[in-house]
Amino acid sequence: MSSETHLNREVLTTLQEVMDDQFPVLINTFLTDSEERIRQLQRALAAQDSDTVWRQAHSFKGSCNNLGAERLADLCQEMESRGRASDIDGLEQQLVSVQEEFAKLKVTLNSFAG
């Protein structure tokens, strides 16, 4: 899978132009925030807290869309939908997919911002 499938470069390039020298701050904030959201999702799934699952997934999805991380946003959308429906049994595998996609995205973003 190429980095193009992980990240909409057009969205990221526009952000880079608008943010100028604050762009690395944006990337670092996104990465730090994303790691915390993943931890929150892990805790919520462990506690069988579907309300927190959908709320965290919804917020994470929005951040991903804003940055052009479309595949990660799609994965979060699935978690959000299942959380809203209180159907979180077995959702741990979806979280693993989120974590794997985030790891790939993190490498791409670090190289793009560098």
Backbone hydrogen bonds, N-H to C=O, Kabsch-Sander energy under -0.5 kcal/mol:
donor,donor_aa,acceptor,acceptor_aa,energy
5,T,2,S,-1.2
6,H,3,S,-1.0
7,L,3,S,-1.4
8,N,68,G,-3.2
9,R,7,L,-1.1
12,L,8,N,-2.0
13,T,9,R,-2.9
14,T,10,E,-2.1
15,L,11,V,-2.3
16,Q,12,L,-2.5
17,E,13,T,-2.2
18,V,14,T,-2.4
19,M,15,L,-3.2
20,D,16,Q,-1.8
22,Q,19,M,-2.4
23,F,20,D,-1.6
26,L,22,Q,-2.0
27,I,23,F,-2.4
28,N,24,P,-2.7
29,T,25,V,-2.7
30,F,26,L,-2.6
31,L,27,I,-2.6
32,T,28,N,-2.5
33,D,29,T,-2.8
34,S,30,F,-2.7
35,E,31,L,-2.1
36,E,32,T,-1.7
37,R,33,D,-2.4
38,I,34,S,-2.4
39,R,35,E,-1.9
40,Q,36,E,-2.5
41,L,37,R,-2.5
42,Q,38,I,-2.4
43,R,39,R,-2.5
44,A,40,Q,-2.6
45,L,41,L,-2.5
46,A,42,Q,-2.3
47,A,43,R,-1.9
48,Q,45,L,-1.1
49,D,44,A,-3.0
50,S,48,Q,-1.0
53,V,49,D,-2.0
54,W,50,S,-2.5
55,R,51,D,-2.0
56,Q,52,T,-2.8
57,A,53,V,-2.6
58,H,54,W,-2.3
59,S,55,R,-2.1
60,F,56,Q,-2.7
61,K,57,A,-2.6
62,G,58,H,-2.0
63,S,59,S,-2.1
64,C,60,F,-2.5
65,N,61,K,-2.7
66,N,62,G,-2.3
67,L,63,S,-1.3
68,G,64,C,-1.0
68,G,65,N,-0.7
69,A,64,C,-2.8
70,E,68,G,-1.7
73,A,69,A,-2.2
74,D,70,E,-2.2
75,L,71,R,-2.0
76,C,72,L,-2.2
77,Q,73,A,-2.2
78,E,74,D,-1.7
79,M,75,L,-1.6
80,E,76,C,-3.0
81,S,77,Q,-2.8
82,R,78,E,-2.3
83,G,79,M,-2.5
84,R,80,E,-2.7
85,A,81,S,-1.6
86,S,83,G,-1.5
87,D,82,R,-3.2
91,L,88,I,-2.2
93,Q,90,G,-1.1
95,L,91,L,-1.8
96,V,92,E,-1.9
97,S,93,Q,-1.9
98,V,94,Q,-2.2
99,Q,95,L,-2.8
100,E,96,V,-2.5
101,E,97,S,-2.5
102,F,98,V,-2.7
103,A,99,Q,-2.2
104,K,100,E,-1.8
105,L,101,E,-2.6
106,K,102,F,-2.9
107,V,103,A,-1.4
108,T,104,K,-1.8
109,L,105,L,-3.3
110,N,106,K,-2.5
111,S,107,V,-1.9
112,F,108,T,-2.2
113,A,109,L,-2.7
114,G,110,N,-1.3
